[in-house]
Amino acid sequence: MPSSSHLRIQTSFEPFTAETTRSHFVASPPAKKQKMSLTQTYYIAASARSKLGKEACRADHNLRLLPHD
């Protein structure tokens, strides 16, 4: 094996249960969601409405292919 390898072989494994692994995720506090202002929400909604409207007017519209700005 090359000396630059970061991998090592583990010869013994400790048994673990689903409860053991789940407790790691429960212990950390949930990330706080950032609230958007009313202006930001309105702007995003207006932008989405505009994109959907433009795409719906096209003869060959495919709503899955909306362009991202």
Beta strands, then each sheet from edge to edge (+ up, - down):
end
